[in-house]
């Protein structure tokens, strides 16, 4: 994805996520992803395209996360789970 695209992120885990977007990608392409946190800040993550479904989106496998990124992602996941209850 050589350009910025708006997307919805689903099935987020510490290992990766699914990115719903019409943007085109290639398998194993490096992708920078920014997720809006409930606090209003952005969580910046990097990863590689693990699967691609044209017109739907792609699976993203995160690059190794720093301790700070892991903590921020855990917080995001906990906040999301609370909203589902």
SULWO-V252430 format. One line per field, one symbol per residue. ss: DSSP state (@ for helix, = for strand, . for the rest). burial: I if it has 9 or more other ideal C-beta (glycine too) atoms within 8 Angstrom, else O. Layout:
ss->???
burial->???
//
This chain:
ss->.......===.....=====.........=======.....============...======....@@@@@@@@@@@@@@@@@@.
burial->OOOOOOIOIOOIOOOIIIIIIOOOIOOOIOIOIOIOIOOOOOIOIIIIIIOIOOOOOIIIIIOOIOOOIIOIIIIIIOIIOOOOO
//
